[in-house]
Amino acid sequence: MRPRLGNMVATAQGSGEGEKTAKTSSDVIKMAFKLKADQADIVQQALAKAKGELHTDFDSVAIENICAGYVGGVTQVAKVPSLDELIEQMGGFEPFLGKIADKFPDFEIVVTPIEEGAS
């Protein structure tokens, strides 16, 4: 007669062979917040974005990472500079074009200045 699966599991757990995965209530802390509709919308958007970036389905993982970023000093959304600002930061149009050429070596980029009086 074959032993039943339930008996095998119980025997393994009792003998220390199996690993128990059940969490005790002291391992989990429940938190609740009351939010206005617009606040809840922002929180849901932040959770969705974090879950996507972290490749998780768990709100708890997302909120933990959002908070860890805040505690670690990441408190602002980085402003993406405009093209004009980038060109200025790089020291002008020619260094900017040089960077583009370096980034895309499979392309021949040819830029010629407009001759004076030709416009």
Residue pairs with C-beta under 8 A, 6 or more apart in sequence:
3 11
9 18
12 18
13 20
35 43
46 62
46 66
47 59
47 62
47 63
47 66
50 61
50 62
50 63
50 65
50 66
51 57
51 58
51 59
51 61
51 62
54 61
54 62
54 65
56 62
81 89
86 96
87 93
87 96
90 96
90 99
97 109
97 111
100 109
101 107
101 109
